[in-house]
Amino acid sequence: MLLVALLLALCCAQPAAYGESFAEDFAGPAGSLPNPAVWTFDTGGSWGNGQELQAYTASPQNASLDGHGDLVITARHEAFTSAEGVTRQYTSARLETAQKFNFTYGHIEARIKVPSGAGLWPAFWALGDSANAADAWPAPGEIDVMEMLGAHPSVAYGTLHGPSAHSASGYKVQSAYHAPCSLAAGFHIYSADWTPDAITFAVDGHPYRTVTPAELPAGASWPFSHRFFLVLDLAVGGTWGGAPSAATPWPAQMVVDWVRVSPR
């Protein structure tokens, strides 16, 4: 009887609810903007400490639905002067869920087709909920579920950023997934499993790195224990992304089929 009772208790036990369910399938007519109840456009021309080459806009020319269940973020080679008076030679879009969907822990994933070409820098990531406050970063933490450099389209990166006692810019723990072919050739699922004491990065269900607090560099702290929000963007240039070349295709598109966060 004791064994039966234990088995019943295990079968009926509720899983630990670490997060909130979120599913964005980007349904809507072609040319429409993504759901404003979920997504906010981050705009301006002063990104990456002024080193990135794009201005982010809220124009449907830079981010809109395609009518087939996808969000298309488009980088264009065109001059644009942002509201703060900064002129850039490229435009693109950056969208986030800050103050609309914030969560703590869970399985974070998106099905994305990335672009290829020197200077292109697509990313799917999460930021600590106070990251938009002045001078807050890197204290709130950052989980880069997927970054890819268009000059090397067969490599995806998963990265953690956080505060360090030894550097105002914090630390970076980065891992690389080397695909057998170009990731820009089709859609792939990029994910991160975030629990209180570990974050595991995967591509198409294949884990390639787990990071725990014990692996952080000396003087670093683990800021991944509070609410985060999601970010999707396609940057151009930057100190890490590199400059576009004459062969970089324009317009360049990052196509997002869906985004999900499942509780753990």
Summary of the structure (lengths in Angstrom):
residues: 264
radius of gyration: 19.2
end to end distance: 31.0
largest distance: 75.3
contacts: 877
relative contact order: 0.24
helix: 6%
strand: 46%
